[in-house]
Amino acid sequence: MNGKRVKLVLAALLGLAGAGCNTGGISLNNYTCTGYCNGEPMPILIMQAPDHLTACTEYLEYCRGTGICLSCT
């Protein structure tokens, strides 16, 4: 690569690295989730997620079978 092309690649990489730091990322909140797994009550878990729907989805990943998320508040 010539010097000009190397400088462009380095500038692009530095720009991408800086962009990741400045965005702040996704804010996670704690949600207390309850539900059932295979008809049995699941343990109450505190899930960190950006919203209650995502928290419920992650909560159900602990169930091996059919799960129902009652609430994540």
C-alpha positions in Angstrom: 0.0 0.0 0.0 1.2 3.5 -0.7 1.4 6.1 2.1 -1.8 7.9 1.2 -3.8 4.7 1.3 -2.3 3.7 4.7 -3.3 7.1 6.1 -6.9 6.7 4.9 -7.2 3.2 6.4 -5.8 4.4 9.7 -8.1 7.3 9.8 -11.1 5.1 9.1 -10.1 2.6 11.8 -9.6 5.4 14.4 -13.0 6.9 13.4 -14.8 3.6 14.0 -13.1 3.1 17.3 -14.0 6.6 18.5 -17.6 6.2 17.3 -18.1 3.1 19.6 -16.9 5.1 22.6 -19.0 8.2 22.0 -22.4 6.5 21.5 -22.7 5.4 25.1 -24.2 2.0 24.1 -27.5 0.6 25.2 -28.7 1.4 28.7 -29.6 -1.7 30.7 -32.1 -1.8 33.5 -32.8 -4.4 36.2 -36.2 -6.2 35.7 -37.6 -8.7 38.2 -39.1 -11.5 36.2 -41.6 -14.2 37.1 -43.1 -17.0 35.1 -43.7 -20.7 34.6 -41.6 -23.5 32.9 -43.3 -26.7 31.9 -46.2 -25.8 34.2 -44.0 -25.3 37.2 -43.2 -21.8 38.7 -39.8 -20.6 37.6 -37.6 -18.9 40.2 -37.8 -15.1 40.3 -34.8 -13.7 38.5 -33.4 -10.2 38.1 -32.6 -9.7 34.4 -30.6 -6.8 32.9 -32.1 -5.6 29.6 -33.0 -2.5 27.8 -36.7 -3.1 28.1 -39.2 -5.4 29.8 -39.9 -7.4 26.6 -36.2 -8.2 26.1 -36.0 -9.1 29.8 -38.9 -11.6 29.4 -37.2 -13.1 26.3 -33.9 -13.6 28.2 -35.8 -14.9 31.2 -37.4 -17.6 29.2 -34.1 -18.8 27.9 -33.6 -20.4 31.3 -36.5 -22.7 30.6 -35.8 -26.0 28.9 -39.2 -26.6 27.3 -42.4 -24.5 27.3 -42.1 -21.3 29.2 -44.4 -18.4 30.0 -43.1 -15.0 31.2 -45.8 -13.5 33.5 -44.1 -10.2 34.1 -40.8 -8.3 34.1 -41.0 -5.1 36.1 
